[in-house]
Amino acid sequence: MLMLFLTVALVHIVALMSPGPDFFFVSQTAVSRSRKEAMMGVLGITMGVMVWAAVALLGLNLILAKMAWLHNIIMVGGGLYLCWMGYQMLRSALKKEEGVAAPEPKVELATGGRSFVRGLLTNLANPKAIIYFGSVFSLFVGDDVGAGARWGIFLLIVVETFAWFTVVASLFALPSMRRGYQRLAKWIDGFAGALFAGFGIHLIISR
């Protein structure tokens, strides 16, 4: 049992450390807004992971295998949301380049509540989350895993996710990181926007 927990912990931290929409959302929010805003986003992402982990423990891989139409809806819906996020970031970058004042571009989230919702939706639309929880994660929660172990794995995944993104938010909220962002804001927003749009397009065409 201990080996199962250690394996899940290792696999999950590797998945978390691989850059994706969640990472770029938290880092961009922390560096462009504040650590508090980023932490609200972290709470939203953690809530999304709770949803994915719960569904995976209930048999997400079997659900997706038997209901291909649901899989397609999730993929297309998630892809469209990520494309919209990318568009918002690219628009913000273009405004900075043109010298147009944009003190509160929508993608940077002026309030904690919106940061939470955007974090939640970003995770739920994350192609990594769909693939990871629908296939890789499901391998560790077979029929031979008891209810107690499943609850333990669930809590492990939630705590590990929150801890990792708290580190990311704290790091990118440092004054030195924020000063660097101010100098390169249009390029960072442009890169993040292109990345989100790329994730979204890939999610739609790969379904």
DAMO-V208932 format. One line per field, one symbol per residue. ss: DSSP state (a for helix, b for strand, c for the rest). phi: phi as a letter, one per 40 degrees, with the letter a starting at -180 (. if undefined). psi: psi as a letter, one per 40 degrees, with the letter a starting at -180 (. if undefined). A space follows every 10 residues. Layout:
ss->???
phi->???
psi->???
This chain:
ss->caaaaaaaaa aaaaaaaccc aaaaaaaaaa aaccaaaaaa aaaaaaaaaa aaaaaaacca aaaaaacaaa aaaaaaaaaa aaaaaaaaaa aaaaaaaacc cccccaaacc caaaaaaaaa aaaaccaaaa aaaaaaaaaa ccccccaaaa aaaaaaaaaa aaaaaaaaaa aaccaaaaaa aaaaaaaaaa aaaaaaaaaa aaaaacc
phi->.ccccccccc ccccccccda dccccccccc ccbacccccc cccccccccc cccccccchd ccccccbccc dccccccccc cccccccccc ccccccccgc cacbcdccgc bccccccccc cccccccccc ccccbdcccc bccccccccc cccdcccccc cccccccccc ccccdccccc cdcbdccccc ccccccccdc ccccccc
psi->dddddddddd ddddddehha dddddddddd ddcidddddd dddddddddd dddddddefd ddddddgddd dddddddddd dddddddddd dddddddeeh hgdgideehe iddddddddd ddddehdddd dddecdddde fadehidddd dddddddddd dddddddddd deeidddddd dddfdddddd dddddddddd ddddee.
